[in-house]
């Protein structure tokens, strides 16, 4: 039997859940990150996201008209702390640096199928531009993003649509540790999180905290 809840009933359930979490000491920010469908706030037309990292700080300016769905997803991930304590796990000199797998497998598993639809082709993948990673399949963007180290226009026709650009601290981005290249296994990161990376790739640079600038 299917039970359908009214809007008021759903709200009551959410309030009760929050109250329970508060009473049991559960980290509410992590609880929200386990529910991708709850993180769908529309982003401002333009906004800046500051990334404090183990190497220093850099700022990404996002333009929603470049990639509306990408800008919205990035806004919600940053605002809700998804990138905090995540590693720059793929660094390819003269190409790009990639990050965006949460260090807690209990959180990351909820995003495995939480993809967003592709945005129309807009800006080119120029140096310093920031883009969601994707597979060869359509509508496969989720949480991983990369910063282009140089003009990578060949990515444009493959559906990689930039949503922002690094406006300060690009020199920090360019000095993120590249000694491990593409060695970290993404499947192992997904299933084991930071425990795997800290053990096998202890010198990876990482995001300390990402915030939306006021």
N, C-alpha and C positions, 0 to 999 in steps of 0.2 A: 504493500500500500504506500502510495506517495503522499507525503504530508506537505502541503504548501503553506508557507508562512507569509503573513502580511508584512508590509514594510515596518510597522510598529513592532511586530514580533521579532523581526530580524535585528532591529535596533536594540531591543531589550536583550537579545542574546549577546550582541557585541558588548553592551555595557556590562553584562554579567561576566563575560570573559575577561574584560579589562580589570574588573574588580577582583576577580579570582587571581589573575596574574599579579596584581599589586599586593594582594594578601599573602601570596606564596613566594614573593621575591623574584618572580620570573622577569627576565630582561624584556621589557615591552618592545624595545626597538628591534630586537632579534625576532620577537614574535611576529611583528609586522612584516619582516623580511621573508618569513615563511609563507606569506600569502601574496604572491605577485598580482593577483586580480584586485587587491586593495590599493595598489600603488599606481594609480592612473591619473594623477593630477595633471592638468594641462600646464605646461611651462609658460613663463613669460615670453614675449616676443624676442627679447634678448636677455641673457643673464650670464654671470660669470661664476665659475666653479674653481675654488682654490684647492690645490692638492699639496699638502704638507707631506714630504717624503723623507726617506732616510738619506737622500742626496741633497735635499733642499726643496724649495717651493716653486711651483709653477701655476699659472692661471690659464684656464680655458674659457674663451668667450664663445657662447653658443648662440646661433641664429636660428630661430624656429622656422623661418621661411626657407632655409636651406634643406631642412629635413624634419618636418613636423613630428613624425612618429619617433624618430631617433632622438630629437631634442626633448620630447616628453619623457621617454624612457630614461635618458641620462639624468634629467632633472630629478626624477623620483628615486633613482639609485643613489645619487649623491645626497639628496636631502635626507634619506632614511638610513644613511651610513653603510650602504652595501660595500663600498670600496675601501672602507677602513680596514687596515691591517691586511690588505691584499698585496700579492707579489707581482712584480714585473717579470713574468715568467718566460717571455719570449722576446729576445732582443737581437735583432739582425742588423748589424752595422750597414750603413748606406741603404737601408730599406725602412724599417719601422721598429717600434717597441710596443708590445701588447700586454694588456692586463685585463682584469675583470672577472676572475673566478674567485668566488668568496672562499675564505680560508676555513670556513666551517661547513663540512659536507652536509650537515643537517639543514643548512640554509640553501646551499647551492643546488641540492637535488630538486628543490621546488621550482627552480628556474629552467630545468632541463627542456621543458616543452613550452615555456612561457615566451614564445617568440612574438615579435612584432612584424607587421607587414612591411614590405619594401616601400621606400619613398621614391618618387620620380627622380631621375638623374638631375643633379643640380651643379654644385661646385665640383671642381676637380680636386683630386688628391695631391695638393701641393705640399711643400715642406711646411711642417708645423700644423697641418690640418688634421683634425681628429675624426675618426670614422668607426662605426661599429664593424666588428668582424662578422663573417657569415660563412656558411658552407656554400657549395655550388648550387644548393637548392634555393628556390625562391622563398621569401618570407622567413628567413632563418636567423635573423638578428635576435640576440637575447641580452647578454650582459657584458660580453667581451668587446673592448675597444682598442684601437691602436692610434699612435701618433706617427705620422710620416716623417722620416728623417730627411727626405728629399722629395722632389716632384715625382710622384708615382702615377702619372696620368693613365698608364695602362690598366689601372684598377677600375677606372670609371665605367668602362663598358661591361665590367663584371658585376655591376650592381652595388659597388662600395660607395656609399653616398656620405660625404663629410657633413657633419652637423655643427662643427665649430673649429676654432683654431687656437693654438697657444699664443697668447698675447704678451706674456711675460714669463721669463724663466726657461726659454727654449734651450739655453745653455745647460740648464739642469737636466732637462730631458735627454739631451745628447750625451750626457755623461753617466746615465744609468748603467749599472754594471752589465756588461755584455759577455762576460767570460763563459757563461753556460750556453750561449746561443739559443738553439732550439731543443736542447737536450731534455728539459723537464717534460714529462709525459702528461698530456692534458687529461687523459683518462684517470691517471693516478691522482692528479690534483683534484679532479672532480670527486673522487671516491675517498681520498684521504686528507685533502686540504693542506693546511700549513704544516701539519705534522710530517707529511712526506717531503715538502719543500725544505723545511728547516733541517731535516735529517740529511737529505742528499744534496741540497743546493743552498747551504747556509749563508752564502754571501750575496744572495739575491737582494736587490734594493726593493723597497716596499712603500706603500702608501701608509703613512701614519694616520692621517685623517683628511677627508675631503668634505668641503662645506660650500654651500651656496653663499656667495658674497652679498651682503646687504647693500 
